[in-house]
Amino acid sequence: MERARPRPEAAVVVDGRTLSYDDVVAVAHHGARVVLADEVLPRLERDRAVVEDVVDRQVPTYGLTTGLGTRSSYALPRAELEAFSVRTVRGRANAVGDPLPVPVVRAAVLARVNGIAGGGTGVRPEIPRLLVAMLNARVHPVIPEVGSIGASDLCQLAHVGLVVIGEGRAEFDGEVLDGATALHQASLTPALLGPKDGHVLCSASPLAAGQGALALHEAAALLTLAQSVTALTYEGFRANTSPLDARVLGLRPAPGQSRAARELLALLDGGALVDPRNARRVQDPVSLRCAAQVHGAAYAALGFAGAALDPELNGCGDNPVVLPDTGEILSSGNFHTPALALALDTLALALTQTASISAERMRRLLDPAVSGLPANLSPYGPERSGFAPLTKTAQALVAEIRMLSAPVCTDPRYGADAVEDDSTNAALGARRLTIMLTRLRQLLAVEALVAAQAVDLAAPSTLGRGPRLLHRTIREAVPRLDDDRPCGVDVEVVSHDILGSDDVRGALRALLGESSALVGGAS
């Protein structure tokens, strides 16, 4: 089964208030068109009038009529304001490393457009209109992967600003071109920057927000997959489901555990295991017995991350901010993202716990003293390796996931001299999650492959709906293990073609109903 290819989507209407993770995925991965809501341009024009008034009256205003950072006390001559906007972009395009993937770039640009659309930036309306046109024409600025410390994504977003003014580099129609050429081939015209426009193009944390939205969307999908693979392991192990009883969990209602338990029972519905009397053991290893507690904690962490990310997607993270009702432009700390950074770190730790028990469940299936199944799940017995070598692969995946889970929000805070003296590394936290989620999917594929073999050998009379769907789908793509063979390719097939399949994910979500919806966020 192939993973679903990008498909045409309904247009995503951007209003600055209601952008969801599904919207970000639709634009980033499926190429959905972006449309500004009707109320956006009048809102931006009202804000812009305040900027022009402040400039005309020469009111000292950070980043508008004064310099930036340590130069905030320097008053800019009126004749220099447009040139200062351009220099702001050029001087901050300092990111390095490999280019970010196109979907991440699209997510970041969309997040910036939405942040602008909600008001407060004072940018000229022509700027978000051009950014929307770039998304719809698939002109993708080349943004190097390293450069944000979480005090706005300045050094990376400036690479978007370069393309907006016809400089830098952009990918268009599969080719990397200079910015002016890419815009020209897409029938677009570079923007002329006015006062404050350059700073707005570099401001806020849209890279952390956009990539974070993609990561949280995928994390929610992987938690559904972790639940489904666990249910398949339950069937092969013939696990005891009494720890999932709502009466048991109600005696200590830890965050998320009741939801996780309900989902596991919903997946097992239709099979014999929903009745604990059909279990093989009175008490199972912790990796099976406490799956609801561990996955529930991950759901709680996902909810925390969603609550922290939503204001970044649907708020104004600029400094300074425009207040049109009073005609003021005020200094702001809205660019700072400590809650988001902390939440992304928390989710990384929760995913590591999820990964650890997946590897342990897989190891328990291979141990005949615990599982009651042939050693290493080989039908030939101990003279064959069976799945034993896969434990090394699982261990390597867990080691990498654990390494990536190290908190980044507590790193040193050095910034610009005595002024910018704190930062969050939120963008790094989001980018790290992307790698972790790929490794977790591969690890779940290892467990799923082994669990499918355990089901073949245990031959339960009836399987629950979720395990039955997953087992059938795996066996359509990968045969059961008979004699020893290379299993790495089987893991990749399960990871990419099954656990990565939109069809499989959708079918599993349908079994769970509304309970699989993402906790937190506008979605």
Summary of the structure (lengths in Angstrom):
residues: 523
radius of gyration: 25.9
end to end distance: 28.0
largest distance: 86.9
contacts: 1964
relative contact order: 0.13
helix: 58%
strand: 7%
